[in-house]
Amino acid sequence: MNAGFRRILEKQEEQPTFPTFTKGQRVSVMLEKRESLTAPPLRYSEADLLSQMEKYGLGTPATRAEIIERLVETETVERKNGRFYPTSKGKQLIELVNEELKSPQLTARWEKQLEAIARGNGNPKAFLRNIRKQTDRLVAEIKQSERTYRPHNLTGSMCPECGSFLKERVTKEGRMLVCSNMTCRFRKRKDPKLSHRRCPQCKKRMEIHEGKAGIYFQCRPCNVIEKAEEQKKTKLGQKERALLRKYSAENDSFSTSLGDLLKQALDKKKN
């Protein structure tokens, strides 16, 4: 056994001492029972996913982050505290698809073939022909399966345009209700739209609504309502401000609008 740094520092490790026992000696033992649960491994973070995608050759450095965002947008996975968790839709997808599609080796093999084509070492026609053939086989296997997909986000509301059920989707702008019929484009907002105006009390973004009196902002927790300004005041340039001061001083009874002042200036030049 090598002492390592202890030899340099002239330190000796203290050896534990044990009592001596004789054969047939009776000893008292105290046992303590503890109950604990094993913790599951942590879910992948974005850095973990990028590392795994690089390991298996999935995507390129320019497209890997976009692929992850696409998974979030399609509600296959969701972010929670910087970690990715599969949604109900994602779990069903894993159960429905072929084992071959679940393997990262399939996509990695396609990526290598595409890279070879880009370098001029592959046959693009043969690649597309094989892809179509393989895709037809994989889709046919899924169609023949007895398993069915059940939308996890169907609501009890009906689409006013085609009569199909509406689905609830979580987007960057809040929750949206979209038609489950792929040919129908109906969608409406479920959550109120947030504005950039901050509540004067809690400083959170206020909701924006349009009522009979016009557009107004509301903070529900604080019960604060503010009416939106009808028109924003136009900023005047340096020349316009000088013109306003000049002709306003000459004729206080004259209209002070910029258009009237310009008209007055032109009339004065003609005279």
C-alpha positions in Angstrom: 0.0 0.0 0.0 1.5 3.3 -1.1 1.2 6.1 1.6 1.1 8.8 -1.1 1.0 12.4 0.2 0.9 11.1 3.8 4.5 10.0 3.4 5.5 13.4 2.3 3.7 15.2 5.1 4.8 12.5 7.6 1.3 11.8 8.6 0.1 8.4 9.7 -3.4 7.2 9.2 -5.1 6.2 12.4 -6.0 2.6 12.4 -9.4 1.7 13.9 -9.3 -0.4 17.0 -11.5 -3.4 17.5 -12.3 -5.3 20.7 -10.9 -8.7 21.1 -13.3 -11.6 21.3 -12.8 -15.2 22.6 -14.5 -18.3 21.3 -17.9 -18.8 22.9 -18.1 -15.3 24.3 -21.6 -13.7 24.3 -22.0 -10.1 23.1 -25.0 -7.8 22.9 -25.8 -6.3 19.5 -28.0 -3.3 18.8 -29.8 -3.4 15.4 -31.4 -0.4 13.7 -33.9 -0.8 10.9 -34.0 2.0 8.3 -36.5 2.3 5.4 -35.4 4.3 2.3 -36.3 4.5 -1.3 -34.0 4.4 -4.3 -34.0 7.6 -6.4 -34.5 7.3 -10.1 -31.9 8.8 -12.4 -32.3 12.4 -13.3 -34.1 13.3 -16.5 -32.1 14.7 -19.3 -31.3 18.3 -19.5 -30.8 20.1 -22.8 -27.0 19.7 -22.4 -27.5 15.9 -21.8 -29.7 15.6 -24.9 -27.2 17.5 -27.1 -24.4 15.2 -25.8 -26.4 12.1 -26.5 -27.3 13.3 -30.0 -23.7 14.0 -30.7 -22.7 10.6 -29.4 -25.1 8.8 -31.7 -24.6 11.1 -34.7 -28.1 12.5 -34.7 -28.4 15.8 -36.5 -25.7 18.4 -36.9 -24.4 21.1 -34.6 -26.7 23.6 -36.4 -29.8 21.5 -36.2 -29.7 19.6 -32.9 -31.1 22.5 -30.8 -33.9 23.0 -33.5 -34.8 19.3 -33.2 -35.2 19.6 -29.4 -37.4 22.7 -29.8 -39.5 20.8 -32.4 -40.1 18.0 -29.8 -41.3 20.6 -27.3 -43.6 22.4 -29.9 -45.2 19.1 -30.9 -45.9 18.3 -27.2 -43.8 15.1 -27.3 -41.7 16.3 -24.3 -42.1 19.2 -21.9 -39.6 21.2 -19.9 -39.8 21.2 -16.1 -37.1 22.9 -14.1 -34.6 22.6 -16.9 -35.3 18.9 -17.4 -37.2 17.1 -20.2 -40.2 14.8 -19.3 -42.2 12.8 -21.8 -45.8 13.8 -22.2 -48.8 11.5 -22.6 -48.5 12.0 -26.3 -44.8 11.1 -26.3 -45.4 7.9 -24.2 -48.0 6.8 -26.6 -45.8 7.5 -29.6 -43.0 5.3 -28.1 -45.5 2.4 -27.6 -47.0 2.7 -31.1 -43.9 3.0 -33.3 -41.7 0.1 -34.5 -38.7 -0.9 -32.5 -36.5 0.1 -35.4 -37.8 3.7 -35.3 -37.0 3.9 -31.6 -33.3 3.1 -32.2 -31.0 6.1 -32.7 -28.9 3.9 -35.0 -31.4 4.2 -37.8 -31.3 8.0 -37.9 -27.5 7.9 -37.5 -27.2 5.6 -40.5 -29.3 8.0 -42.6 -27.2 10.9 -41.5 -24.0 9.2 -42.6 -25.5 8.3 -46.0 -26.6 12.0 -46.4 -23.1 13.2 -45.5 -21.6 10.8 -48.0 -24.0 12.1 -50.7 -23.0 15.7 -49.8 -19.3 14.8 -50.3 -20.0 13.1 -53.7 -19.5 9.6 -52.4 -23.1 8.4 -52.4 -25.9 7.8 -54.8 -28.9 10.1 -54.0 -31.3 8.2 -56.2 -30.5 4.9 -54.5 -30.8 6.6 -51.1 -34.3 8.0 -51.8 -35.4 4.7 -53.3 -34.3 2.8 -50.2 -35.9 5.5 -47.9 -39.3 5.2 -49.6 -39.2 1.4 -49.5 -38.3 1.4 -45.8 -40.8 4.1 -44.9 -43.6 2.1 -46.7 -42.7 -1.0 -44.7 -42.6 0.8 -41.4 -45.9 2.6 -41.9 -47.6 -0.6 -43.0 -46.4 -2.3 -39.8 -47.9 0.5 -37.7 -51.2 0.4 -39.6 -51.5 -3.4 -39.1 -50.9 -3.1 -35.4 -53.9 -3.4 -33.0 -52.8 -0.5 -31.0 -54.5 2.8 -31.4 -53.6 6.4 -30.6 -55.9 8.3 -28.2 -55.4 12.1 -28.2 -54.5 13.1 -24.7 -55.6 16.7 -25.0 -59.1 16.4 -26.4 -61.7 18.7 -24.8 -65.4 18.5 -24.6 -65.8 21.6 -26.9 -66.8 21.3 -30.5 -65.3 23.1 -33.4 -67.8 25.7 -34.7 -66.7 25.2 -38.3 -66.6 21.4 -38.8 -68.1 20.0 -35.6 -65.0 18.0 -34.6 -63.6 18.0 -31.0 -61.2 20.8 -30.1 -57.7 20.0 -28.7 -55.9 22.0 -26.2 -52.3 22.9 -27.1 -49.7 24.8 -25.0 -47.9 27.4 -27.0 -45.5 30.2 -26.3 -48.5 32.6 -26.3 -50.5 30.5 -23.8 -53.1 27.7 -24.2 -54.8 27.5 -27.5 -57.9 25.5 -28.7 -57.3 23.9 -32.1 -59.5 21.7 -34.2 -58.6 18.0 -34.1 -59.6 17.7 -37.8 -56.4 18.1 -39.8 -58.2 19.7 -42.7 -59.8 22.4 -40.5 -57.8 25.5 -39.6 -59.9 26.7 -36.7 -58.1 27.8 -33.6 -58.8 30.3 -30.8 -57.1 31.5 -27.7 -58.0 29.8 -24.4 -55.8 31.9 -22.1 -56.0 35.7 -22.3 -53.2 37.4 -24.2 -50.5 39.0 -22.1 -49.3 42.5 -22.9 -46.0 44.2 -22.2 -47.6 46.5 -19.7 -46.7 45.7 -16.1 -49.1 45.8 -13.1 -48.3 48.8 -10.9 -48.7 46.6 -7.8 -47.2 43.1 -8.5 -45.2 44.2 -11.6 -46.4 41.1 -13.6 -47.5 41.3 -17.2 -51.1 42.4 -17.5 -53.8 40.7 -19.7 -55.1 42.6 -22.7 -58.8 42.6 -23.5 -61.1 44.4 -25.9 -64.5 45.4 -24.6 -67.3 47.8 -25.5 -65.3 50.8 -24.2 -62.2 49.7 -26.2 -58.9 48.0 -25.3 -58.0 47.7 -21.6 -55.4 46.0 -19.5 -56.2 43.8 -16.5 -54.3 42.1 -13.6 -56.7 39.6 -12.1 -54.7 38.8 -8.9 -54.5 42.5 -8.0 -57.9 43.4 -9.5 -56.3 46.3 -11.4 -57.8 47.6 -14.7 -56.2 50.3 -16.9 -57.6 51.7 -20.1 -55.4 51.8 -23.1 -54.5 55.2 -24.6 -56.5 55.8 -27.8 -53.6 57.4 -29.6 -50.0 57.8 -28.8 -48.6 61.3 -28.9 -46.4 61.9 -31.9 -42.9 63.1 -31.1 -42.0 66.3 -32.8 -38.6 66.9 -34.3 -36.4 69.9 -33.5 -37.7 71.9 -36.5 -41.3 71.2 -35.8 -40.9 72.3 -32.2 -39.2 75.6 -33.3 -42.1 76.2 -35.7 -44.6 75.5 -33.1 -43.0 78.0 -30.7 -42.6 80.7 -33.3 -46.1 80.8 -34.7 -47.8 80.0 -31.5 -46.2 83.1 -30.0 -47.3 85.3 -32.9 -50.9 84.3 -32.8 -52.2 82.7 -29.6 -55.7 82.5 -30.9 -54.6 80.4 -33.9 -54.9 76.7 -33.8 -51.7 75.0 -32.4 -51.9 71.9 -34.6 -48.8 71.3 -36.7 -50.8 71.3 -39.9 -52.3 74.7 -39.2 -49.0 76.2 -38.3 -47.4 74.9 -41.5 -50.3 76.4 -43.5 -49.8 79.7 -41.7 -46.1 79.7 -42.5 -46.7 79.1 -46.2 -49.3 81.9 -46.3 -46.9 84.3 -44.7 -44.2 83.6 -47.4 -46.7 84.2 -50.2 -47.6 87.6 -48.8 
